[in-house]
Each structure stands twice: as C-alpha cells, then as structure tokens.
Amino acid sequence: MTQLAKRGLTTAVVCSEPFRGLGKNQARVFGVPALPLVMIEHPLGGLSLEQVEGRALAAIPQVVELIKTALKQS
C-alpha cells in the first residue's frame, strides 16, 4: 500500500479502532505518514458474510471522500 501511495496513487488502509495506532505507526515507518485510514467497526473476524458486507457499506462514504479529495488536488 505504501509503495502505491509513494507513486502518487490514491490509497488507504482499512482498519478497526484497536488497530488505528498500529496503522498510523506502520504508515510512518514505511515513509507515508499521511496515509489515510478507513475505519470500520471492530471486530471483523468471526462475522457472517452479511455483517462483513455491512462493514464494507459503512466504509464507502469514507472512500468516496478520499477519492473526492484526491480529485480536487489533481
């Protein structure tokens, strides 16, 4: 993901709240401290397909905003 961001592509990492700090630290370590995090509800493991789809649907507005922001900056 960080390599794509370094090449100028719009990227993000999907994670849940317990992993926010890890996501931010890893982005910084790999040289992309501003890498956006798309936050979903925790947990993801052990969920039914319908529940996972719900998490994905809840993330869509965040992804749309990232794309809009990237388009405005280009």
Biopython code that builds the backbone (N, CA, C, O; Angstrom):
import numpy as np
from Bio.PDB.StructureBuilder import StructureBuilder

atoms = [
    (1, "MET", "N", (0.821, -1.189, 0.000)),
    (1, "MET", "CA", (0.000, 0.000, 0.000)),
    (1, "MET", "C", (0.867, 1.257, 0.000)),
    (1, "MET", "O", (0.605, 2.209, -0.735)),
    (2, "THR", "N", (1.892, 1.243, 0.827)),
    (2, "THR", "CA", (2.729, 2.437, 0.910)),
    (2, "THR", "C", (3.459, 2.695, -0.399)),
    (2, "THR", "O", (3.678, 3.848, -0.768)),
    (3, "GLN", "N", (3.838, 1.634, -1.103)),
    (3, "GLN", "CA", (4.513, 1.822, -2.388)),
    (3, "GLN", "C", (3.588, 2.485, -3.400)),
    (3, "GLN", "O", (4.025, 3.320, -4.192)),
    (4, "LEU", "N", (2.318, 2.117, -3.377)),
    (4, "LEU", "CA", (1.351, 2.757, -4.271)),
    (4, "LEU", "C", (1.177, 4.228, -3.915)),
    (4, "LEU", "O", (1.115, 5.080, -4.802)),
    (5, "ALA", "N", (1.100, 4.525, -2.636)),
    (5, "ALA", "CA", (0.966, 5.919, -2.197)),
    (5, "ALA", "C", (2.185, 6.730, -2.613)),
    (5, "ALA", "O", (2.049, 7.877, -3.041)),
    (6, "LYS", "N", (3.360, 6.155, -2.493)),
    (6, "LYS", "CA", (4.592, 6.855, -2.884)),
    (6, "LYS", "C", (4.621, 7.136, -4.384)),
    (6, "LYS", "O", (5.301, 8.061, -4.827)),
    (7, "ARG", "N", (3.897, 6.355, -5.159)),
    (7, "ARG", "CA", (3.819, 6.568, -6.610)),
    (7, "ARG", "C", (2.726, 7.558, -6.989)),
    (7, "ARG", "O", (2.504, 7.827, -8.169)),
    (8, "GLY", "N", (2.046, 8.100, -5.982)),
    (8, "GLY", "CA", (1.045, 9.116, -6.241)),
    (8, "GLY", "C", (-0.371, 8.597, -6.418)),
    (8, "GLY", "O", (-1.263, 9.365, -6.776)),
    (9, "LEU", "N", (-0.598, 7.318, -6.178)),
    (9, "LEU", "CA", (-1.935, 6.762, -6.314)),
    (9, "LEU", "C", (-2.719, 6.982, -5.026)),
    (9, "LEU", "O", (-2.156, 6.962, -3.932)),
    (10, "THR", "N", (-4.003, 7.188, -5.168)),
    (10, "THR", "CA", (-4.860, 7.344, -4.001)),
    (10, "THR", "C", (-4.996, 5.991, -3.325)),
    (10, "THR", "O", (-5.474, 5.028, -3.926)),
    (11, "THR", "N", (-4.571, 5.927, -2.073)),
    (11, "THR", "CA", (-4.600, 4.684, -1.330)),
    (11, "THR", "C", (-5.099, 4.930, 0.086)),
    (11, "THR", "O", (-5.130, 6.065, 0.563)),
    (12, "ALA", "N", (-5.483, 3.861, 0.737)),
    (12, "ALA", "CA", (-5.895, 3.921, 2.134)),
    (12, "ALA", "C", (-5.772, 2.522, 2.719)),
    (12, "ALA", "O", (-5.710, 1.531, 1.992)),
    (13, "VAL", "N", (-5.739, 2.461, 4.021)),
    (13, "VAL", "CA", (-5.733, 1.188, 4.733)),
    (13, "VAL", "C", (-7.044, 1.091, 5.504)),
    (13, "VAL", "O", (-7.458, 2.042, 6.167)),
    (14, "VAL", "N", (-7.688, -0.060, 5.412)),
    (14, "VAL", "CA", (-8.925, -0.294, 6.148)),
    (14, "VAL", "C", (-8.555, -0.969, 7.462)),
    (14, "VAL", "O", (-7.887, -2.003, 7.471)),
    (15, "CYS", "N", (-8.988, -0.384, 8.564)),
    (15, "CYS", "CA", (-8.710, -0.992, 9.860)),
    (15, "CYS", "C", (-9.782, -0.616, 10.872)),
    (15, "CYS", "O", (-10.574, 0.301, 10.653)),
    (16, "SER", "N", (-9.790, -1.340, 11.978)),
    (16, "SER", "CA", (-10.734, -1.041, 13.057)),
    (16, "SER", "C", (-10.000, -0.295, 14.167)),
    (16, "SER", "O", (-8.769, -0.258, 14.191)),
    (17, "GLU", "N", (-10.748, 0.288, 15.068)),
    (17, "GLU", "CA", (-10.203, 1.174, 16.087)),
    (17, "GLU", "C", (-9.026, 0.586, 16.876)),
    (17, "GLU", "O", (-8.052, 1.304, 17.103)),
    (18, "PRO", "N", (-9.065, -0.679, 17.303)),
    (18, "PRO", "CA", (-7.918, -1.193, 18.049)),
    (18, "PRO", "C", (-6.612, -1.192, 17.257)),
    (18, "PRO", "O", (-5.533, -1.284, 17.842)),
    (19, "PHE", "N", (-6.701, -1.090, 15.942)),
    (19, "PHE", "CA", (-5.512, -1.124, 15.098)),
    (19, "PHE", "C", (-5.143, 0.239, 14.523)),
    (19, "PHE", "O", (-4.236, 0.333, 13.696)),
    (20, "ARG", "N", (-5.832, 1.293, 14.950)),
    (20, "ARG", "CA", (-5.557, 2.644, 14.440)),
    (20, "ARG", "C", (-4.099, 3.037, 14.697)),
    (20, "ARG", "O", (-3.410, 3.488, 13.782)),
    (21, "GLY", "N", (-3.636, 2.871, 15.908)),
    (21, "GLY", "CA", (-2.261, 3.240, 16.241)),
    (21, "GLY", "C", (-1.250, 2.457, 15.433)),
    (21, "GLY", "O", (-0.278, 3.025, 14.934)),
    (22, "LEU", "N", (-1.463, 1.170, 15.300)),
    (22, "LEU", "CA", (-0.571, 0.333, 14.504)),
    (22, "LEU", "C", (-0.557, 0.793, 13.055)),
    (22, "LEU", "O", (0.506, 0.888, 12.442)),
    (23, "GLY", "N", (-1.726, 1.076, 12.506)),
    (23, "GLY", "CA", (-1.798, 1.550, 11.122)),
    (23, "GLY", "C", (-1.038, 2.846, 10.915)),
    (23, "GLY", "O", (-0.300, 2.989, 9.940)),
    (24, "LYS", "N", (-1.216, 3.798, 11.834)),
    (24, "LYS", "CA", (-0.509, 5.081, 11.734)),
    (24, "LYS", "C", (0.999, 4.884, 11.869)),
    (24, "LYS", "O", (1.776, 5.476, 11.120)),
    (25, "ASN", "N", (1.411, 4.047, 12.830)),
    (25, "ASN", "CA", (2.844, 3.810, 13.019)),
    (25, "ASN", "C", (3.468, 3.132, 11.814)),
    (25, "ASN", "O", (4.560, 3.511, 11.390)),
    (26, "GLN", "N", (2.799, 2.142, 11.257)),
    (26, "GLN", "CA", (3.336, 1.450, 10.088)),
    (26, "GLN", "C", (3.441, 2.390, 8.881)),
    (26, "GLN", "O", (4.415, 2.341, 8.131)),
    (27, "ALA", "N", (2.441, 3.232, 8.704)),
    (27, "ALA", "CA", (2.489, 4.199, 7.606)),
    (27, "ALA", "C", (3.704, 5.119, 7.776)),
    (27, "ALA", "O", (4.415, 5.401, 6.811)),
    (28, "ARG", "N", (3.933, 5.579, 8.998)),
    (28, "ARG", "CA", (5.078, 6.447, 9.267)),
    (28, "ARG", "C", (6.393, 5.706, 9.016)),
    (28, "ARG", "O", (7.290, 6.244, 8.367)),
    (29, "VAL", "N", (6.512, 4.484, 9.521)),
    (29, "VAL", "CA", (7.732, 3.689, 9.357)),
    (29, "VAL", "C", (8.039, 3.457, 7.879)),
    (29, "VAL", "O", (9.200, 3.466, 7.471)),
    (30, "PHE", "N", (6.996, 3.252, 7.087)),
    (30, "PHE", "CA", (7.198, 2.991, 5.661)),
    (30, "PHE", "C", (7.227, 4.259, 4.812)),
    (30, "PHE", "O", (7.202, 4.190, 3.583)),
    (31, "GLY", "N", (7.281, 5.418, 5.470)),
    (31, "GLY", "CA", (7.506, 6.671, 4.757)),
    (31, "GLY", "C", (6.285, 7.360, 4.194)),
    (31, "GLY", "O", (6.422, 8.236, 3.340)),
    (32, "VAL", "N", (5.095, 6.998, 4.641)),
    (32, "VAL", "CA", (3.868, 7.631, 4.159)),
    (32, "VAL", "C", (2.998, 7.996, 5.378)),
    (32, "VAL", "O", (1.926, 7.425, 5.576)),
    (33, "PRO", "N", (3.475, 8.952, 6.188)),
    (33, "PRO", "CA", (2.759, 9.250, 7.437)),
    (33, "PRO", "C", (1.334, 9.777, 7.244)),
    (33, "PRO", "O", (0.518, 9.685, 8.161)),
    (34, "ALA", "N", (1.033, 10.316, 6.093)),
    (34, "ALA", "CA", (-0.309, 10.857, 5.852)),
    (34, "ALA", "C", (-1.243, 9.836, 5.203)),
    (34, "ALA", "O", (-2.336, 10.194, 4.763)),
    (35, "LEU", "N", (-0.829, 8.570, 5.137)),
    (35, "LEU", "CA", (-1.667, 7.538, 4.534)),
    (35, "LEU", "C", (-3.008, 7.474, 5.267)),
    (35, "LEU", "O", (-3.033, 7.259, 6.479)),
    (36, "PRO", "N", (-4.117, 7.655, 4.557)),
    (36, "PRO", "CA", (-5.421, 7.648, 5.224)),
    (36, "PRO", "C", (-5.805, 6.265, 5.747)),
    (36, "PRO", "O", (-5.461, 5.237, 5.164)),
    (37, "LEU", "N", (-6.521, 6.276, 6.854)),
    (37, "LEU", "CA", (-7.092, 5.050, 7.400)),
    (37, "LEU", "C", (-8.606, 5.119, 7.229)),
    (37, "LEU", "O", (-9.244, 6.088, 7.641)),
    (38, "VAL", "N", (-9.164, 4.091, 6.625)),
    (38, "VAL", "CA", (-10.614, 3.956, 6.521)),
    (38, "VAL", "C", (-11.022, 3.087, 7.698)),
    (38, "VAL", "O", (-10.667, 1.911, 7.774)),
    (39, "MET", "N", (-11.763, 3.678, 8.603)),
    (39, "MET", "CA", (-12.087, 2.987, 9.846)),
    (39, "MET", "C", (-13.402, 2.213, 9.726)),
    (39, "MET", "O", (-14.410, 2.724, 9.240)),
    (40, "ILE", "N", (-13.350, 0.961, 10.190)),
    (40, "ILE", "CA", (-14.549, 0.127, 10.250)),
    (40, "ILE", "C", (-14.761, -0.314, 11.697)),
    (40, "ILE", "O", (-13.851, -0.233, 12.523)),
    (41, "GLU", "N", (-15.957, -0.773, 11.984)),
    (41, "GLU", "CA", (-16.292, -1.247, 13.316)),
    (41, "GLU", "C", (-15.525, -2.528, 13.629)),
    (41, "GLU", "O", (-15.319, -3.368, 12.753)),
    (42, "HIS", "N", (-15.112, -2.666, 14.860)),
    (42, "HIS", "CA", (-14.397, -3.852, 15.329)),
    (42, "HIS", "C", (-15.393, -4.787, 15.992)),
    (42, "HIS", "O", (-16.336, -4.292, 16.608)),
    (43, "PRO", "N", (-15.253, -6.072, 15.911)),
    (43, "PRO", "CA", (-14.247, -6.847, 15.201)),
    (43, "PRO", "C", (-14.701, -7.171, 13.779)),
    (43, "PRO", "O", (-15.846, -6.923, 13.403)),
    (44, "LEU", "N", (-13.790, -7.722, 13.014)),
    (44, "LEU", "CA", (-14.133, -8.196, 11.678)),
    (44, "LEU", "C", (-14.165, -9.727, 11.659)),
    (44, "LEU", "O", (-14.985, -10.331, 10.966)),
    (45, "GLY", "N", (-13.274, -10.338, 12.418)),
    (45, "GLY", "CA", (-13.208, -11.793, 12.470)),
    (45, "GLY", "C", (-14.443, -12.403, 13.100)),
    (45, "GLY", "O", (-15.029, -11.834, 14.021)),
    (46, "GLY", "N", (-14.834, -13.559, 12.600)),
    (46, "GLY", "CA", (-15.951, -14.294, 13.164)),
    (46, "GLY", "C", (-17.324, -13.773, 12.766)),
    (46, "GLY", "O", (-18.335, -14.207, 13.317)),
    (47, "LEU", "N", (-17.368, -12.855, 11.824)),
    (47, "LEU", "CA", (-18.651, -12.287, 11.404)),
    (47, "LEU", "C", (-19.238, -13.075, 10.243)),
    (47, "LEU", "O", (-18.527, -13.758, 9.506)),
    (48, "SER", "N", (-20.539, -12.963, 10.101)),
    (48, "SER", "CA", (-21.204, -13.552, 8.938)),
    (48, "SER", "C", (-20.899, -12.697, 7.711)),
    (48, "SER", "O", (-20.459, -11.553, 7.832)),
    (49, "LEU", "N", (-21.133, -13.252, 6.556)),
    (49, "LEU", "CA", (-20.923, -12.510, 5.315)),
    (49, "LEU", "C", (-21.748, -11.226, 5.298)),
    (49, "LEU", "O", (-21.271, -10.187, 4.842)),
    (50, "GLU", "N", (-22.966, -11.292, 5.784)),
    (50, "GLU", "CA", (-23.827, -10.115, 5.809)),
    (50, "GLU", "C", (-23.247, -9.031, 6.715)),
    (50, "GLU", "O", (-23.327, -7.845, 6.393)),
    (51, "GLN", "N", (-22.666, -9.427, 7.840)),
    (51, "GLN", "CA", (-22.063, -8.454, 8.746)),
    (51, "GLN", "C", (-20.818, -7.823, 8.126)),
    (51, "GLN", "O", (-20.578, -6.627, 8.291)),
    (52, "VAL", "N", (-20.037, -8.616, 7.420)),
    (52, "VAL", "CA", (-18.850, -8.082, 6.732)),
    (52, "VAL", "C", (-19.297, -7.103, 5.650)),
    (52, "VAL", "O", (-18.691, -6.044, 5.485)),
    (53, "GLU", "N", (-20.334, -7.442, 4.923)),
    (53, "GLU", "CA", (-20.871, -6.538, 3.904)),
    (53, "GLU", "C", (-21.323, -5.227, 4.547)),
    (53, "GLU", "O", (-21.132, -4.153, 3.977)),
    (54, "GLY", "N", (-21.914, -5.319, 5.720)),
    (54, "GLY", "CA", (-22.325, -4.115, 6.439)),
    (54, "GLY", "C", (-21.143, -3.226, 6.776)),
    (54, "GLY", "O", (-21.228, -2.004, 6.656)),
    (55, "ARG", "N", (-20.034, -3.838, 7.201)),
    (55, "ARG", "CA", (-18.820, -3.060, 7.494)),
    (55, "ARG", "C", (-18.329, -2.352, 6.218)),
    (55, "ARG", "O", (-17.945, -1.183, 6.242)),
    (56, "ALA", "N", (-18.357, -3.103, 5.104)),
    (56, "ALA", "CA", (-17.906, -2.534, 3.834)),
    (56, "ALA", "C", (-18.808, -1.373, 3.415)),
    (56, "ALA", "O", (-18.316, -0.334, 2.975)),
    (57, "LEU", "N", (-20.099, -1.540, 3.547)),
    (57, "LEU", "CA", (-21.032, -0.471, 3.173)),
    (57, "LEU", "C", (-20.824, 0.767, 4.044)),
    (57, "LEU", "O", (-20.938, 1.894, 3.563)),
    (58, "ALA", "N", (-20.522, 0.559, 5.309)),
    (58, "ALA", "CA", (-20.276, 1.690, 6.202)),
    (58, "ALA", "C", (-18.985, 2.425, 5.846)),
    (58, "ALA", "O", (-18.850, 3.613, 6.141)),
    (59, "ALA", "N", (-18.034, 1.732, 5.215)),
    (59, "ALA", "CA", (-16.758, 2.348, 4.846)),
    (59, "ALA", "C", (-16.853, 3.149, 3.544)),
    (59, "ALA", "O", (-16.012, 4.013, 3.291)),
    (60, "ILE", "N", (-17.848, 2.878, 2.733)),
    (60, "ILE", "CA", (-17.947, 3.517, 1.412)),
    (60, "ILE", "C", (-17.909, 5.042, 1.486)),
    (60, "ILE", "O", (-17.184, 5.642, 0.693)),
    (61, "PRO", "N", (-18.637, 5.709, 2.380)),
    (61, "PRO", "CA", (-18.566, 7.173, 2.413)),
    (61, "PRO", "C", (-17.150, 7.702, 2.674)),
    (61, "PRO", "O", (-16.767, 8.741, 2.135)),
    (62, "GLN", "N", (-16.386, 7.001, 3.485)),
    (62, "GLN", "CA", (-15.009, 7.425, 3.734)),
    (62, "GLN", "C", (-14.165, 7.306, 2.465)),
    (62, "GLN", "O", (-13.354, 8.180, 2.159)),
    (63, "VAL", "N", (-14.369, 6.218, 1.738)),
    (63, "VAL", "CA", (-13.616, 6.002, 0.499)),
    (63, "VAL", "C", (-13.999, 7.053, -0.542)),
    (63, "VAL", "O", (-13.135, 7.575, -1.246)),
    (64, "VAL", "N", (-15.269, 7.355, -0.638)),
    (64, "VAL", "CA", (-15.733, 8.378, -1.586)),
    (64, "VAL", "C", (-15.090, 9.721, -1.256)),
    (64, "VAL", "O", (-14.659, 10.433, -2.163)),
    (65, "GLU", "N", (-15.019, 10.080, 0.020)),
    (65, "GLU", "CA", (-14.388, 11.341, 0.419)),
    (65, "GLU", "C", (-12.906, 11.366, 0.055)),
    (65, "GLU", "O", (-12.393, 12.396, -0.384)),
    (66, "LEU", "N", (-12.221, 10.252, 0.232)),
    (66, "LEU", "CA", (-10.807, 10.183, -0.156)),
    (66, "LEU", "C", (-10.641, 10.421, -1.656)),
    (66, "LEU", "O", (-9.736, 11.136, -2.084)),
    (67, "ILE", "N", (-11.513, 9.821, -2.436)),
    (67, "ILE", "CA", (-11.440, 9.993, -3.887)),
    (67, "ILE", "C", (-11.742, 11.431, -4.268)),
    (67, "ILE", "O", (-11.044, 12.002, -5.107)),
    (68, "LYS", "N", (-12.764, 12.027, -3.674)),
    (68, "LYS", "CA", (-13.099, 13.432, -3.964)),
    (68, "LYS", "C", (-11.928, 14.346, -3.634)),
    (68, "LYS", "O", (-11.590, 15.242, -4.408)),
    (69, "THR", "N", (-11.316, 14.113, -2.485)),
    (69, "THR", "CA", (-10.179, 14.943, -2.068)),
    (69, "THR", "C", (-9.027, 14.793, -3.050)),
    (69, "THR", "O", (-8.392, 15.779, -3.423)),
    (70, "ALA", "N", (-8.758, 13.568, -3.468)),
    (70, "ALA", "CA", (-7.678, 13.328, -4.432)),
    (70, "ALA", "C", (-7.962, 14.013, -5.759)),
    (70, "ALA", "O", (-7.054, 14.573, -6.373)),
    (71, "LEU", "N", (-9.207, 13.976, -6.207)),
    (71, "LEU", "CA", (-9.555, 14.618, -7.472)),
    (71, "LEU", "C", (-9.410, 16.134, -7.393)),
    (71, "LEU", "O", (-8.981, 16.765, -8.359)),
    (72, "LYS", "N", (-9.763, 16.721, -6.255)),
    (72, "LYS", "CA", (-9.621, 18.168, -6.079)),
    (72, "LYS", "C", (-8.150, 18.586, -6.098)),
    (72, "LYS", "O", (-7.815, 19.680, -6.552)),
    (73, "GLN", "N", (-7.273, 17.706, -5.601)),
    (73, "GLN", "CA", (-5.853, 18.031, -5.510)),
    (73, "GLN", "C", (-5.123, 17.814, -6.815)),
    (73, "GLN", "O", (-4.002, 18.292, -6.988)),
    (74, "SER", "N", (-5.756, 17.086, -7.752)),
    (74, "SER", "CA", (-5.065, 16.812, -9.022)),
    (74, "SER", "C", (-5.327, 17.852, -10.071)),
    (74, "SER", "O", (-4.812, 17.750, -11.184)),
]
sb = StructureBuilder()
sb.init_structure("model")
sb.init_model(0)
sb.init_chain("A")
sb.init_seg("    ")
for serial, (resi, resn, name, xyz) in enumerate(atoms, 1):
    if name == "N":
        sb.init_residue(resn, " ", resi, " ")
    sb.init_atom(name, np.array(xyz, "f"), 0.0, 1.0, " ", f" {name:<3s}", serial, name[0])
structure = sb.get_structure()
